[in-house]
Amino acid sequence: MVFSSLTFLFIFLPVTLLGYRLLPKKLRIGFLLLASLLFYAWGEPLYVFLMIGSILVNWGIGFKVTGDGPHRKAWLVLSVALNLLLLLIFKYTGLLWDTVKGLFPAPLSEKAVAIRLPIGISFFTFQIMSYVIDVYRGKAKAQRSPVLFGAYVSMFPQLIAGPIVRYVDIEAQLDDPDLSLSGFAQGVGLFLVGLGKKVLLANGVAVLWRELAAMPGETGVLGAWVGLVAYTFQIYFDFSGYSDMACGLGRMLGFRFVENFHYPYIAESVTDFWRRWHISLSTWFREYVYIPLGGNRRGLKRQILNLLIVWTLTGLWHGASWNFLLWGLYYGVLLILEKLFLGRVLQKLPRFLRRLLTFLIAAMGWGIFYFTDFAALGTFFGSLVGVGNPGLVTARSWAWVLGYAPLLLVCAVASTPLGAELDRRLSEKKVWSWVRLLLGAGLFLLCLGALASQSYNPFIYFRF
């Protein structure tokens, strides 16, 4: 298990930031590498050696795929194969075994295969693959220092749940991080916003979702829909909160990570939604899968096939369960329909309806995403249309809905750019900097109180 929240906030983080900024320039990256490995080893004492081995192997292969060296393509294929093999073994062995056992239940019914998934393996493996591929393409130079390369792969802010940082986006920063005071202040503010998203919003609506999801057939149609909306907000504030914290910590360390979320719940189409949600993952699949397959350059039929391949892989990337494959295909089909005709239909609707429809589509997708058991998935989706549900609402679910209505309203507003726009306008007033400082301090105290009173509630994307 990774550091507890309070241990991270009061011990690891201050010591690491202070040591990093006080050390001479030549020692900083080495110190960051050691701190990042310690951070990972605290939760993964054995698998940290797996990550170190992966770093060293791919660092060496980076020299083999550069320039005009012999067998460049063979080395590239070897690197990609080794990295995908790691994902296959640690992430998908259980799924493959359960599938085979389902086909041959008699001889295999008593046997089980369970391999614990290393935290963040999907994220750091994709970062490593982007490095080797970009060096092969000539977009980046092979990193001569294993320390710098190791720091890039293992950097603790975004190590276990992203965003996925491509080497080409951070190559220059590794040699010369921007350690300005203004950058540090911006990082603190962004970190606090992310912490608030997770602790105050995501964890709050998670209680409502868990309660309503635990009583299938007893919520009424309204309760089922409110529960789904609660989970829709939970997963957004949970994951975007982590991304904000990671980007904030990166700024404190002198690095600028890519933006991972840009208000996805105001999207006006599914295509627009995926330009705003988990941007680093969408960019990765576009650059390293969709475009190499031909993208949209080989006709409509090939484009449709490429989209289906990409979204099948996107679904499987999220987890070793068939519901994730279904979730990926759900979006793949919707994106294809938008390109064929649905996009033109949406453009004729008022903006409010386009946004509402896209939000409902995303919410339905998160329902598929959540339920790994297809029977439970079917029961829940049936409850959304009244199948097995006692009317519109029940007294029990109504009490929960009313109790959490203010928090849901806050989540709805916080998922729009209204707050950022208000901050931008008020930033022109001198007094606003002091007000912002007081608000940040108050937010931090609220988060500390919540962390002290809440049980352990890890980020949803830790399991990917």
N, C-alpha and C positions, 0 to 999 in steps of 0.2 A: 504494500500500500504506500502511496506517495506521502510526503510530509503532511501532517495535519495542518489545517488552515492557520491556526494560531502559531504553531511552531514556524511555519513558513514566514508569516508576517513579522514575527518578533525576533527570530534568531537567524534563520538562513538568509532571508532577503536583505536585512540591514548589513550583516557581516559581508555578504557577497558584494553588494553595491559599494560599500565603503572601501573594501580591499581593492576592488577593481579600479576605482577612481583614484586611489592614492598611490597605487603601484606605478613604477616607471613604465613607459609605453611598451618596451620590449617584453615585459612580463605579464601584461594585462591579459592577452589572449590565452596564454598558458594557464593563468589563474582561472579564467572563465571556463576553460575546458575542464579543469579539475573540479571546479564547483558544480558544473553541469553533470559530470559523471557521478559525483557524490549525490546530487539531487536524484538522479535516476537510480543509483544503487540503493538508496534508502528504501525505495519501493520495489526494486527488482535486483536484489543482491546477486542473483545468478545470471539473469539475462543481460546485465550490463556488459558482461564479457562477450555476449553475442553481438551487441551493438559495436563494441570496440573492434571485434573481428571483422564485422561488415565494413567499418570505417577504413581499416588498414587494407583490406582486400581491394576495395573500390578505389582507394587513393592510389594504390599501385597500378590498377588497371587504367586509371586516368592517363598515365604516361604512355600506355600502349595504344590508346586510341587517338592520340594527338598527331597532328601534322600528316606526314606521308609515310608513317611507319608501316612495316609489313604486318599483314594480318589484322589491320585495324578493325575491320568489320567482325572478324571472328572474336576478337576481344570484347567488342561491344555486345555481341550476342551472348557471350559467356557472362558478362556482368548482368545483363537484363535477366538471363535465365537463373542465375544464382539468387538475385534479389526476389524474383517472383517465386522461386522455390522456397525461400524463407517464409513468404506469405502463405504459400500453399500448405506447408508443413504446420506452421503454428496457428494459422487462422482457419484453414478449411479442412483439416484432417477429420475433425469431429463431424462436420457436415457430410463429407464424403462417406465416412464410415456408417453414419446413421442412415444414409440413403441406400447403401449396399445392404445394410441389415434389414431395411424395410423390404427390399426385393427378395432377400433370402432369410426370412425370419427363423426358420427351424434350426439351421446349424449355428446361427450367430446370435440368437436371442439372449444368451447369457453373457456375451462378451461386450465390453465397452472400451472405447478409446477416448481419453480425456487429456488434452494438452493445454496447459494454461497459456493464455494469450499474453505475450509481452506488451506492456503498456506503450501505446504510441507507435507500434511497429509499422502501421500503415503510413504514418506521417513521415517518420525518418527514412523509411525505405523509398518512398516517392521522392524525397529530397535528394537522396543518393543517386537514384536513377536519373533525375534531371541533370545532375552534375555530369555524369558520364556521357549522357546523350549530347549535352551542349558542348562538351569538350570535343566529342567526335564530330559534331557539326561545324566546329570552328567558331562557335559563338562565345566560348570562354577558353581561357588558358588553363592548362593543367596546374593545379595548386602544388607548388613545390614543398610546402611545409605541411607535414602531417598534423601539426598542432592547429594550424589555421583551418585545415579541412575538418579535423575532428571537432573544433569549436563550432563550425558551420552546421554540422550534422546534429550535434548534441546540445546546442544552445538551450539552456533550461527554460526560458520564457515560453517558447513554442514547441518544445520537444514532444510533449505527450498529447497535445490536441490541436496542433496547428497554430496559425495558418501555415500552409505548406510554402516554405520559402525557397524559391529557385536560386541556384548559385549565381546565375547571371545578374540577379537583382541585388545581390549583397556582396559580390566579389570585391568591389572597390572599398566598401565599408569595412571589410575585414582588415585591410591594411591601414585604414585611417578612420576609426570611428569618430563621430561628431559628439564630443563630450561637453557641449555648451551648457551653460546654466539654464538658458531658456528651453532647450531641448529636454533637460531633466525635469523642469517644471511642467512642461507639456505631457511628459510621460507619467508623472505623478497624477495629473488630472485625469488622463485617459485610463490609468490603472484603477483609480477610485470609481470611475463611471462603470467600468467592467465589473468591479467587485460588487457594486450596488445592484447591477443587473442580475448577477447570480444570486447573491445572498438575500436581497430584499424582494425581487420580483420573481425570478425563476423558482426559487425554493418556496416562495409563498403560494404561487398558483399550483405548484406540484402537489401540495396538500389537498387542494380541491380536486385535482385530476385523480389522485390515488383514491380518494374517498368515493367519487362518482364511478370510477372504473371498477371498484370493488363490489358494486351492487348492480350487476347487469340485470336488466329486466325489472329494476325497481326505481329507476330514475325518472321515468317518463321521457317523452321525446325531447322536451326542452332540457331536461337534466343531461341527457346524452350529448346534445349539441353543445351545451355549456362546458361539459367536461372535455369535449374535443377541442373547443376553443382554448380552454385552459392549457391543455397539452401543447397546442400550437404556440401559445405564448411562452410556455415553459422551455421548449426546445430552442426557441429563438433567443431568449434572454440568457439561457444557460450557455449556448455555444457562442453567441456574439459577445457575451460577457467575458468568456475565457479569451476570445480573440482580442478584445479591447485590453484586457489585462496583459496579454502577451505583447501586443504592440506597445503598450505603455511601458512595460519593463524593457522592451527593446530600445525605446527612446532614452530611457534612463542609462542604458549601457552604450548609447551612441549609435544605434542602428534604427533604420526605418524599414519596418516590415510592410508588406502589401496590405491594403485594406481588404478585409475578408467579408464584410457585410455592408450593404448600403441600402438600408430600409427596404428589405424585400417585401414587407407586407403592404407597401403602397404600389407594388408592381401592377401593370395593366395587362399583362399576358403571362403565360408560362415562360415564354422566351425571356421576357423582361425579368421575371422572378429569378431565373437562373443566371442572369447577369448581375444579380444583387446578392444572392445567397451563396455562401461558401465559395467566394470568388476565386480563391487560390486553387481549389480542387477543380472547378470548371475550367480555369485557365490551364491547369496541368493536363487534363484530358483533351482539351482542344489542341494544345501544342504537341503532345507526345502520342496521341492516339488518333483523333479525328482528322487533323491535317495530314499526317503521314498516310492514312488510309485513302486520302483523296479529297476529303472534305466535301464541298459542294461543286468541285471542279469537273466531275465525271458524269454529270447528268443526274436527273431526279431519282431514278431507281437506285443508283449507287449511293446517293446522299441519304436516302431512307435506310439503306442497309448500314451505312456508317453510323447513323444516329442510333439504330437498334444495338449495334455492337458497343458503342460508347456507353449507352445507358444500361445495358446489361452489366458491363464492367463497373459502372458507377454504383449500381445497386449492390453487386457482390462486394465491392470495396468496403461498404458500410458494415458488413457483418456476414457471418457464416450461418445464414438462415434463409430459407426460401422466400420468406416475406420481403427480404431486402431485394431479391431478384424481381419479385412482383412489383415492388415500389419503383425500381429502376425502369422496368418496362412500362409502368403506368405513365411515367414522365416521358419516356421515349415515344410512346404512341401519341400522347398529347402534343408534343413538339412537332411530330410529323403531321398531325392534323392541322396544327396552326400554320405550317408551311403550305399545306395543300389548299385549305379554304377557311379554317377557323379564325386565322389571324385577320382576314378581311372582314369577317362577320363581327369580330370584337371591335374593330375600328369604327364601326357604325354605331356602337353603343355609347351612351354618355360615360364620361370618365369615372364617375362614382360607381356605375354598374360594372365597368371593366375591372376596377379594383376589388369590388366586393366579390365578383365571380372568381377572380384569381385567388383571393384569400380563401374562399371556400374550397377551391381545387387543392390549394396547398394544405388546408386542414384535413381534407379527405386523404391526401397523401400521407400525412403524419399518422393518421389512423392505421394505414397499412404498415407504416414504418414501426409502430409501437408493438403490435401484436405478432409475436413469433409463432403463436399457435393459431392455425387457420380456423379451428372451431370457435375460439374466442373472438377472432376477427369477424367471422360471419355473424356471431351473436351480437357483437357491438354494432356493426353496420346495419343489422336488422333493427336494432333499437332506435337508430336514427330516423327510421321511417315508420316506427310504431309497431314493428313485429316483435311480439313478446314483451312489449312495454305497456304498463297500465295507464294509458291515456297520455295527456299532454305533459303533466308534471305530477309528482307525488309530494306529500308534505315533507318527507325526509329530505329529498333532493332540493325542494324549494328553500328550505332553511339554509342549506349550504350555498345555494345560488345567491340568495339575498345577502348572506354574510360576506361573500367574496366579491360582490358586485363592485364596490369601490376599488378594490385591487385590480379587477379586470379592466375597469375604466382607465386606471393609471397605466396599465400595460398597453392598452390601445393607443393612448396618447404618446407613450414613450417609444412606441414602434414607428412613429412618424418623425419627420425632420423638424417638428414644431419647436422642440427644446433647443436644438442646435441653431435654428434660425433666430430664436429669442436671444440666445447667448451672443450671436453675431451682432445683432442690433445693439444690445446693451454694452457690448465691449467697447463701444466708442465713448462711453461715459467713464471717467476716471475712477469713480467710486465703485464701479462694477468689479474691478480686480480685487478689492477688499471683500466685497460681498461674495464673490466666487470663492475666495479663500475660506471664509466662514462656512459657506455651504459645503465645501470639500471636507472641512474638519467635522462638521455635523454628520455628513454622510459616512465618514470613517467610523465615528463613534456608534452610529446606528448599526453599521455592519459588524462591528466588534460585539455589540450586544446580541445581535442575531446569531453570530457564530458561536458565542458562548452558550446560547440557549438551545441551538438546533443540534440534532444528531448528525452523524456523518452523512453528507449528501454529496457524493462526487459528481463531477461534471459528466454529462451524458456521453460525450465523445471520448472519454477516457477509455472506453471499451473498444474503440476502433483503432 
